[in-house]
Amino acid sequence: MLPDFRTPMLWALCLGLAAALLTAGVERTRGASARADAAKARQELAEYRGTVAESGRLAERAQRTQEQTWRARVDGVIQDGQQQIAAARADADRAGARERRVLAQLTAFRAAVRAASAEAGAAGGSPPAEAALDLLANLLGGSGSALVELGKFADGAHAAGTICQRHADATEH
């Protein structure tokens, strides 16, 4: 026997069932859409994280390259500075050697003048040349080593200042 569709209760039941099925279908579609949206959002988040990670790696690599460039410049400045200081010291050592040779020559000359003065004194001469020579020897002997030391200091200070300036220039961005 077939149900009688003329009764309002049956119509209400059919309408309620149709509404429930329609609501279930709509909710199922919404759920599928929400799951698709969530999957898309997860995918976009994963891509964003990958992009951020790659950007971080690239930035770190660029920083390392920059640091290596600066280090190479600074090392070059340091090596050049050490060579300049070594050259300044060698120049000062050569100047000291020249001073010692001049003093040795002066000592030999003084000895010759004293010998000649002794002979002249025996013959009735005077020793003023010997006094002037002693004064010259004292002046050269006292100032020569001080000048060598002053030269070493000045050359070292000049080289250090030059190195410092070049180091600052090398580390500028």
C-alpha positions as CSV (number, residue, x, y, z in Angstrom):
1,M,0.0,0.0,0.0
2,L,1.3,3.4,-0.9
3,P,1.3,6.3,1.5
4,D,-1.2,8.9,1.1
5,F,0.5,12.1,0.2
6,R,-2.5,14.2,0.9
7,T,-2.0,14.4,4.6
8,P,-0.2,17.4,5.9
9,M,1.9,15.3,8.3
10,L,3.4,13.3,5.5
11,W,4.1,16.5,3.6
12,A,5.9,17.9,6.6
13,L,7.9,14.8,7.1
14,C,8.9,14.7,3.4
15,L,9.8,18.4,3.5
16,G,11.8,17.9,6.7
17,L,13.6,14.9,5.1
18,A,14.3,17.0,2.0
19,A,15.6,19.9,4.1
20,A,17.8,17.5,6.1
21,L,19.3,16.0,2.9
22,L,19.8,19.4,1.4
23,T,21.5,20.7,4.6
24,A,23.7,17.6,4.7
25,G,24.7,18.1,1.1
26,V,25.4,21.8,1.6
27,E,27.5,21.0,4.8
28,R,29.3,18.2,3.0
29,T,30.2,20.6,0.2
30,R,31.3,23.3,2.7
31,G,33.4,20.7,4.5
32,A,35.1,19.6,1.3
33,S,35.6,23.3,0.3
34,A,37.1,24.0,3.8
35,R,39.4,21.0,3.5
36,A,40.5,22.2,0.1
37,D,41.1,25.7,1.4
38,A,43.0,24.3,4.4
39,A,45.2,22.1,2.1
40,K,45.8,25.1,-0.2
41,A,46.7,27.2,2.9
42,R,49.1,24.5,4.1
43,Q,50.7,24.4,0.7
44,E,51.1,28.1,0.5
45,L,52.6,28.2,4.1
46,A,55.1,25.4,3.1
47,E,56.1,27.4,0.0
48,Y,56.4,30.6,2.1
49,R,58.6,28.8,4.6
50,G,60.7,27.4,1.8
51,T,61.2,30.8,0.3
52,V,62.1,32.3,3.7
53,A,64.6,29.5,4.3
54,E,66.2,30.0,0.9
55,S,66.3,33.7,1.5
56,G,68.1,33.1,4.8
57,R,70.6,30.8,3.2
58,L,71.3,33.3,0.4
59,A,71.7,36.1,2.9
60,E,74.0,34.0,5.0
61,R,76.1,33.1,2.0
62,A,76.3,36.7,0.9
63,Q,77.4,37.7,4.4
64,R,80.1,35.1,4.4
65,T,81.3,36.2,1.0
66,Q,81.4,39.8,2.2
67,E,83.3,38.8,5.4
68,Q,85.8,36.8,3.3
69,T,86.3,39.8,1.0
70,W,86.9,42.1,4.0
71,R,89.2,39.6,5.6
72,A,91.3,39.3,2.4
73,R,91.5,43.1,2.2
74,V,92.5,43.4,5.9
75,D,95.1,40.6,5.5
76,G,96.6,42.3,2.5
77,V,96.8,45.6,4.5
78,I,98.4,43.8,7.4
79,Q,101.0,42.0,5.2
80,D,101.8,45.3,3.4
81,G,102.1,47.1,6.7
82,Q,104.4,44.5,8.1
83,Q,106.5,44.9,5.0
84,Q,106.6,48.7,5.4
85,I,107.6,48.4,9.0
86,A,110.3,45.9,8.1
87,A,111.6,48.2,5.4
88,A,111.5,51.1,7.9
89,R,113.5,49.1,10.4
90,A,116.0,48.0,7.7
91,D,116.4,51.7,6.7
92,A,117.0,52.6,10.3
93,D,119.5,49.8,10.7
94,R,121.4,50.9,7.6
95,A,121.4,54.5,9.0
96,G,122.8,53.2,12.3
97,A,125.5,51.2,10.4
98,R,126.4,54.4,8.4
99,E,126.5,56.3,11.7
100,R,128.9,53.7,13.2
101,R,131.1,53.9,10.1
102,V,131.2,57.7,10.3
103,L,132.0,57.5,14.0
104,A,134.8,55.0,13.3
105,Q,136.2,57.2,10.6
106,L,136.0,60.2,13.0
107,T,137.8,58.2,15.7
108,A,140.5,57.3,13.2
109,F,140.7,60.9,12.2
110,R,140.9,62.1,15.8
111,A,143.7,59.7,16.4
112,A,145.6,61.0,13.4
113,V,145.0,64.6,14.5
114,R,146.2,63.8,18.0
115,A,149.3,62.2,16.6
116,A,149.9,65.2,14.4
117,S,149.2,67.6,17.4
118,A,151.6,65.7,19.5
119,E,154.3,66.2,16.9
120,A,153.4,69.8,16.5
121,G,153.4,70.3,20.3
122,A,156.9,68.9,20.4
123,A,157.8,71.4,17.7
124,G,156.0,74.2,19.5
125,G,152.5,74.1,17.8
126,S,149.1,74.5,19.4
127,P,146.3,72.0,20.0
128,P,143.2,74.0,18.9
129,A,142.4,71.6,16.1
130,E,142.2,68.7,18.5
131,A,139.7,70.6,20.7
132,A,137.4,71.4,17.8
133,L,137.6,67.8,16.6
134,D,136.7,66.5,20.1
135,L,133.7,68.9,20.1
136,L,132.6,67.6,16.7
137,A,133.0,63.9,17.8
138,N,131.0,64.6,21.0
139,L,128.2,66.2,19.0
140,L,128.0,63.5,16.4
141,G,128.4,60.7,18.9
142,G,125.6,61.9,21.2
143,S,123.1,62.9,18.6
144,G,123.7,60.1,16.1
145,S,122.2,57.3,18.1
146,A,119.4,59.5,19.3
147,L,118.6,60.4,15.7
148,V,118.6,56.7,14.6
149,E,116.1,55.9,17.4
150,L,114.0,58.9,16.6
151,G,114.0,57.8,12.9
152,K,112.9,54.3,13.9
153,F,110.1,55.7,15.9
154,A,109.0,58.2,13.2
155,D,109.1,55.5,10.5
156,G,107.2,53.1,12.7
157,A,104.6,55.6,13.6
158,H,104.1,56.7,10.0
159,A,103.8,53.1,8.8
160,A,101.3,52.3,11.6
161,G,99.2,55.4,10.8
162,T,99.2,54.5,7.1
163,I,98.2,50.9,7.9
164,C,95.5,52.0,10.2
165,Q,94.0,54.3,7.5
166,R,94.2,51.6,4.9
167,H,92.6,49.1,7.3
168,A,89.7,51.5,7.9
169,D,89.3,52.1,4.1
170,A,89.4,48.3,3.5
171,T,86.6,47.6,6.0
172,E,84.2,50.3,4.7
173,H,81.1,49.0,3.0
